[in-house]
């Protein structure tokens, strides 16, 4: 039984390999535009969109650096950033998708005005900081999601989870 006075904390990091893959995909898209016979203005607009997309994706990847997810037994999740007075509370929504190396899940919370908000997270195993037990934090996150995300079906589990 986990000690609720010290809830599990999952530390995240940004992945240089994933960042390189994101930028390479966008660069490939930009190169493909030059092979197409399109008028100048659509090419410029598409290049601007590709640049904005690459910038958004790179920033999203870099924002994971220094984040920690504190997992509560009731399905609440606290997001903390190291060295910054930043804290957000959310609740995991039904339907998390769990694979051996990647998870997708959604969080819901209320903003300062009381309006409901939601955010989808995709995490790879290599974005979770490894501890001395290999990658026990990754297994712990997946187990927590499986039990706290009501609606996750047995088809979203892997043999690695021991389910």
PyMOL commands that set and color helices and strands:
alter all, ss='L'
color gray80, all
select helices_A, chain A and resi 4-6+16-35+40-63+125-127+136-148+154-156+159-161
alter helices_A, ss='H'
color red, helices_A
select strands_A, chain A and resi 9-11+67-71+76-81+87-92+97-98+102-110+116-124
alter strands_A, ss='S'
color yellow, strands_A
deselect
rebuild
show_as cartoon
